[in-house]
């Protein structure tokens, strides 16, 4: 409200407050998929804040405090004003749609857009499950090796032979332009890169990882979020 006095008469004018810019808050768990969210925000040049959470040293699970943000208590999760968004793919779609200004996403109704959507969801829906199972089984000395030999290892080989073949077609997953789908796909590929046997026979995956590591926004995200250990990134 503004008060104006003219010729001894007091006028009260209602003036709307300027809309306050709401900054995205990334609820960032160490050694987690939320690193991709930081990278995306850096690529788009969007201001954001980080609230850090640390895994339990024994269980390697997220702390209970994350449940105050989202009922599942997992990362990644962001808050943007009154909005709370969880799940990597949903977060990427939300940020790109709301703040991307058509960047890092192909045009609608194009073959590239269909490939973009496919890889955005393939990363967590198909590529990550056998990797997570492998990481969990490796944590237990009594893990049944026959399960790994009969199911997990063949699934990992199947998926990453497929990915290797797809990367022979283009520089990036959608085509020759870098998109948010490449950010989403980075996590499973970086996990595979820990295994020398898996990565040595897949040069295109190795080259993809080298390209993303060379991106300035990738490095800035690591500087803000902290280095992470893929071996402890099961959640």
C-alpha positions in Angstrom: 0.0 0.0 0.0 1.2 3.5 -0.9 0.0 6.6 1.0 -0.2 9.9 -0.9 -1.2 13.2 0.6 -2.6 15.8 -1.8 -3.8 19.2 -0.5 -4.2 17.7 3.0 -6.2 14.7 1.7 -4.8 11.3 2.4 -5.1 8.7 -0.4 -4.4 5.0 0.2 -3.5 3.2 -3.0 -3.4 -0.6 -3.2 -0.4 -1.6 -5.2 0.3 -5.3 -5.9 3.6 -6.7 -4.7 6.0 -7.8 -7.3 6.0 -11.4 -7.7 8.9 -13.0 -5.8 11.0 -15.3 -7.9 10.8 -18.8 -6.5 14.1 -20.7 -6.6 14.2 -24.5 -7.2 15.5 -26.4 -4.2 17.2 -29.7 -5.0 17.1 -32.1 -2.0 20.4 -33.7 -2.8 21.4 -37.0 -1.3 25.1 -37.9 -1.6 26.0 -40.6 -4.1 22.6 -40.5 -5.7 20.7 -39.8 -9.0 20.0 -36.2 -7.9 23.4 -35.3 -9.4 21.7 -35.4 -12.8 19.3 -32.8 -11.7 22.1 -30.4 -10.7 23.7 -31.0 -14.1 20.5 -30.3 -15.9 20.0 -27.0 -14.0 23.6 -26.0 -14.8 23.1 -26.8 -18.5 20.1 -24.6 -18.6 21.7 -21.8 -16.4 18.9 -21.9 -13.9 19.5 -20.6 -10.4 18.9 -23.2 -7.6 19.6 -24.0 -4.0 20.8 -27.3 -2.6 19.7 -28.9 0.6 22.2 -31.7 1.4 21.3 -35.1 2.9 23.8 -37.8 3.9 23.2 -41.6 3.7 23.4 -43.7 6.8 26.9 -45.1 6.9 25.7 -48.6 7.7 22.6 -49.1 5.6 23.5 -46.6 2.9 19.9 -45.5 2.9 18.6 -41.9 2.9 18.0 -40.3 6.2 14.4 -40.1 7.6 14.4 -36.3 7.1 13.9 -36.8 3.4 10.4 -38.2 4.2 9.5 -34.7 5.3 9.9 -33.6 1.7 8.3 -36.6 0.0 6.6 -39.6 1.7 9.0 -42.1 0.1 12.1 -40.4 1.5 14.1 -40.9 -1.7 16.3 -38.8 -3.9 16.1 -37.0 -6.3 13.3 -34.7 -5.3 12.9 -31.0 -5.9 10.6 -28.3 -4.5 9.6 -25.3 -6.5 7.4 -23.0 -4.5 4.4 -25.2 -3.6 5.3 -27.9 -6.1 7.2 -31.0 -5.0 8.4 -33.3 -7.8 10.1 -36.7 -7.4 11.5 -39.3 -9.8 14.3 -38.4 -12.1 12.3 -38.5 -15.4 9.5 -36.5 -14.0 11.9 -33.9 -12.6 13.7 -33.6 -15.9 10.4 -33.2 -17.8 9.1 -30.6 -15.3 12.3 -28.5 -15.4 12.7 -28.7 -19.2 9.0 -27.9 -19.8 8.7 -25.1 -17.3 12.1 -23.4 -17.6 13.9 -24.8 -20.6 12.5 -22.4 -23.3 12.7 -25.2 -25.8 16.3 -26.1 -25.0 17.6 -29.7 -24.6 14.4 -31.1 -26.1 13.5 -31.9 -29.7 10.6 -30.3 -31.4 7.2 -31.9 -30.9 5.8 -34.3 -33.5 9.2 -35.3 -34.8 11.0 -38.7 -34.7 13.7 -37.1 -32.5 11.0 -36.2 -29.9 9.9 -39.8 -29.8 13.4 -41.0 -29.3 13.9 -38.4 -26.6 10.9 -39.6 -24.7 12.0 -43.2 -25.1 15.5 -42.8 -23.7 14.2 -40.5 -20.9 12.1 -43.4 -19.6 14.4 -46.3 -20.7 17.1 -45.1 -18.3 15.2 -45.9 -15.1 12.6 -48.3 -16.5 14.9 -50.8 -18.2 18.6 -50.0 -17.8 18.8 -49.4 -14.0 16.9 -52.4 -12.5 19.6 -55.0 -13.3 22.3 -52.6 -12.2 20.6 -52.0 -8.9 20.1 -55.7 -8.4 23.8 -56.3 -9.1 24.8 -53.6 -6.7 22.6 -55.0 -3.9 23.7 -58.6 -4.5 27.4 -57.5 -4.4 26.8 -56.1 -0.9 26.1 -59.5 0.6 28.8 -62.1 0.9 26.1 -64.9 0.9 24.5 -63.6 -2.3 23.4 -66.4 -4.5 25.9 -66.3 -7.4 23.6 -68.5 -9.6 21.0 -65.7 -9.6 23.7 -63.3 -10.9 24.9 -65.8 -13.5 21.5 -66.9 -14.7 19.7 -63.5 -14.7 21.5 -60.3 -13.7 24.7 -60.6 -15.7 22.8 -61.6 -18.9 20.4 -58.7 -18.5 23.2 -56.2 -18.1 25.0 -57.6 -21.1 21.7 -57.5 -23.2 21.0 -53.9 -22.3 24.4 -52.5 -22.7 25.1 -54.3 -26.0 21.9 -52.6 -27.1 23.0 -49.2 -25.9 26.4 -49.6 -27.6 24.6 -50.4 -30.8 22.4 -47.3 -30.6 25.4 -45.1 -29.9 27.0 -46.3 -33.1 24.1 -44.6 -35.0 24.5 -41.1 -33.5 26.7 -38.9 -31.3 24.0 -38.6 -28.7 21.0 -40.7 -27.8 18.5 -38.7 -29.8 20.8 -37.7 -32.7 23.6 -35.2 -33.2 22.2 -32.7 -30.6 22.7 -33.0 -26.9 19.4 -33.3 -25.0 18.1 -33.9 -21.5 17.8 -37.6 -22.4 21.6 -37.8 -22.5 21.6 -36.4 -18.9 19.1 -39.1 -17.9 21.0 -41.9 -19.6 24.3 -40.8 -18.0 23.8 -42.5 -14.7 23.5 -46.1 -15.7 26.4 -45.7 -18.1 28.6 -44.3 -15.5 27.8 -47.3 -13.3 28.8 -49.6 -16.0 32.0 -47.7 -16.5 33.1 -48.9 -13.1 33.4 -52.4 -14.6 36.5 -52.6 -16.7 35.3 -55.7 -18.5 32.0 -54.2 -19.5 33.4 -50.9 -20.7 36.4 -52.1 -22.5 34.3 -53.9 -25.1 31.9 -51.0 -25.6 33.9 -48.1 -27.0 30.9 -46.0 -27.9 29.7 -46.0 -24.3 33.2 -45.1 -23.2 33.3 -42.2 -25.7 29.8 -41.0 -24.6 31.0 -40.8 -20.9 34.2 -38.9 -22.0 32.0 -36.4 -23.8 29.7 -35.7 -20.9 32.6 -35.4 -18.5 34.1 -32.8 -20.8 30.9 -30.6 -20.5 31.5 -27.5 -18.3 28.0 -27.8 -16.8 28.7 -31.4 -15.7 31.8 -30.2 -13.9 30.0 -27.3 -12.3 27.3 -29.7 -11.0 30.0 -31.8 -9.4 31.6 -28.8 -7.8 28.2 -27.8 -6.2 26.9 -31.2 -5.4 30.1 -33.0 -4.5 31.9 -36.0 -6.0 30.0 -39.2 -5.7 30.7 -42.9 -5.5 28.6 -45.0 -7.9 29.1 -48.1 -5.9 27.0 -46.6 -3.1 24.3 -45.1 -5.3 21.6 -47.8 -5.1 18.9 -45.4 -4.1 
